Amino acid sequence: MASRRDLKKDIVYLYSELLTECFTISCLVPKCDQEKADALVSKIVINSYEFVKRAGRYDAKNNPKLVKAYYKKLGEDLLQDVLSIGKEIESLSK
């Protein structure tokens, strides 16, 4: 398993890229709905904080199977969240 510090850095990197993309679209696309972009920025920041917080704590540190399952679930949730935010960013540019 990778270190928790590296996992947290990866989470911050993913969400900062999403944030950059959202700001770029909101500034450069004239048809962009600014209220939706602002709500999406808030969602990105909140989710980033929540996932970093989840990466730092796990329930059963004495049971390796539970720890592995916890981080597997965290990775799946992270992927789903990043994909859904990506779709929302894509809809801003239409």
Secondary structure, 3 states (H helix, E strand, C coil): CCCHHHHHHHHHHHHHHHHHHHHHHHHHCCCCCHHHHHHHHHHHHHHHHHHHHHHHCCCCCCCHHHHHHHHHHHHHHHHHHHHHHHHHHHHHCC
